[in-house]
Amino acid sequence: MELTNEQLVKMYTTMVKIRTFENRVAELFADGKIPGFVHLYVGEEAVATGVCENLTNNDYITSTHRGHGHLLAKGGDINKMMAELFGKKTGYCKGKGGSMHIADLDLGIMGANGIVGGGPPLASGAALASQYMGNDNVAVCFFGDGASNQGTTHEAMNLAACWKLPVVFVNENNMYGISSCTLNSMCVPNVADRAAGYDIPGVVVDGNDVIAVCEAASEAVKRARQGKGPSLIECKTYRHRGHFEGDPCSYRDDDEVAEWKEKDPIPRLEKKLLEMGLLTENKIEEIQTELQKELAAAEKFADESPLPDVSELLEDVYT
Ligand SMILES: Cc1ncc(C[n+]2csc(CCOP(=O)(O)OP(=O)(O)O)c2C)c(N)n1
């Protein structure tokens, strides 16, 4: 796959956008501006960015409780996202969903999901709809290593394989499900090894290398569009922060975190693009300034938006 210079700079910008958003959310959460639970995607930006580079607005994604990066990479509206995190009426779910429940059906974003393993059946369902309608839309399912052990994930993959559904299962293996290390929760070294059980392609990629992720996703998306069925891509990555904001992280040691920070996907691509002459120090600063401005506007929008009215408490709520 030949990536253009524009694509490389775009992917860099998307990763920086996610990082900038997440770092600010961490501060706002610590300041008490954001209620509820917040799970940040810092460190994993290359996965959503590399995968979504292959998708159009007609394609679907399902997300997780760690979903901000997926939403931003698929083109989610930063104002509506921030307002939702603040619990405001102008947010994606009118302030009732919070960080873990953002959807944007116009962009094919079928929803972040607080249920671990909730996404795979949704993705297979969306892919079944595409197959039934006879269009070439693809569904991508982002899911964690923890979610890979859920029954829902195996059922969704099995049916997708039997019916040759246009779905790409993207496993984000950051080594931990809350505090459980994959070394204790899986008896195969790779989540992708399980693809053999469904007779579908399964590949392991360096999830901190956005180009490698993009290339693997390109193959899988092409295959799905051609009606050849699902694939499983495992992206080996790491979350820099705790499972949730406030997590003391006592289950992993500082050396491990430092080692992974050395493999940070953003400086890695930055270095490459500087060497290729596609970025300069000035251009990097320009990108950062522009993103900071966009983020400050989103924060102002969220801050100044009203809270939902008590009279709306039972609207749009399902049990
Ligand atoms: C069905 C279900 N079981 C348990 C939980 C509690 N829970 C929330 S996040 C999480 C770990 C998820 O780990 P993983 O899928 O690897 O995603 P990561 O947090 O690493 O991105 C668990 C067990 C839940 N939300 N839903």
Ligand as a Chemical Component Dictionary entry (heavy atoms), coordinates in Angstrom:
data_LIG
# 
_chem_comp.id                   LIG 
_chem_comp.type                 NON-POLYMER 
_chem_comp.pdbx_formal_charge   1 
_chem_comp.three_letter_code    LIG 
# 
loop_
_chem_comp_atom.comp_id 
_chem_comp_atom.atom_id 
_chem_comp_atom.alt_atom_id 
_chem_comp_atom.type_symbol 
_chem_comp_atom.charge 
_chem_comp_atom.model_Cartn_x 
_chem_comp_atom.model_Cartn_y 
_chem_comp_atom.model_Cartn_z 
_chem_comp_atom.pdbx_ordinal 
LIG C1  C1  C 0 -19.606 -7.278 30.588 1  
LIG C2  C2  C 0 -18.673 -6.472 31.463 2  
LIG N1  N1  N 0 -17.892 -7.104 32.368 3  
LIG C3  C3  C 0 -17.053 -6.384 33.156 4  
LIG C4  C4  C 0 -17.003 -5.021 33.059 5  
LIG C5  C5  C 0 -16.042 -4.224 33.944 6  
LIG N2  N2  N 1 -14.921 -3.745 33.108 7  
LIG C6  C6  C 0 -14.869 -2.485 32.645 8  
LIG S1  S1  S 0 -13.529 -2.214 31.699 9  
LIG C7  C7  C 0 -12.952 -3.777 31.929 10 
LIG C8  C8  C 0 -11.653 -4.238 31.324 11 
LIG C9  C9  C 0 -11.635 -4.140 29.845 12 
LIG O1  O1  O 0 -10.389 -4.493 29.344 13 
LIG P1  P1  P 0 -10.086 -4.490 27.823 14 
LIG O2  O2  O 0 -11.220 -5.092 27.058 15 
LIG O3  O3  O 0 -8.753  -5.095 27.629 16 
LIG O4  O4  O 0 -10.067 -2.949 27.430 17 
LIG P2  P2  P 0 -9.048  -1.811 27.916 18 
LIG O5  O5  O 0 -9.619  -1.221 29.177 19 
LIG O6  O6  O 0 -7.738  -2.449 28.113 20 
LIG O7  O7  O 0 -9.061  -0.818 26.803 21 
LIG C10 C10 C 0 -13.835 -4.499 32.730 22 
LIG C11 C11 C 0 -13.636 -5.908 33.122 23 
LIG C12 C12 C 0 -17.860 -4.400 32.131 24 
LIG N3  N3  N 0 -17.866 -3.068 31.960 25 
LIG N4  N4  N 0 -18.665 -5.134 31.314 26 
# 
loop_
_chem_comp_bond.comp_id 
_chem_comp_bond.atom_id_1 
_chem_comp_bond.atom_id_2 
_chem_comp_bond.value_order 
_chem_comp_bond.pdbx_ordinal 
LIG C1  C2  SING 1  
LIG C2  N1  SING 2  
LIG C2  N4  DOUB 3  
LIG N1  C3  DOUB 4  
LIG C3  C4  SING 5  
LIG C4  C5  SING 6  
LIG C4  C12 DOUB 7  
LIG C5  N2  SING 8  
LIG N2  C6  DOUB 9  
LIG N2  C10 SING 10 
LIG C6  S1  SING 11 
LIG S1  C7  SING 12 
LIG C7  C8  SING 13 
LIG C7  C10 DOUB 14 
LIG C8  C9  SING 15 
LIG C9  O1  SING 16 
LIG O1  P1  SING 17 
LIG P1  O2  DOUB 18 
LIG P1  O3  SING 19 
LIG P1  O4  SING 20 
LIG O4  P2  SING 21 
LIG P2  O5  DOUB 22 
LIG P2  O6  SING 23 
LIG P2  O7  SING 24 
LIG C10 C11 SING 25 
LIG C12 N3  SING 26 
LIG C12 N4  SING 27 
# 
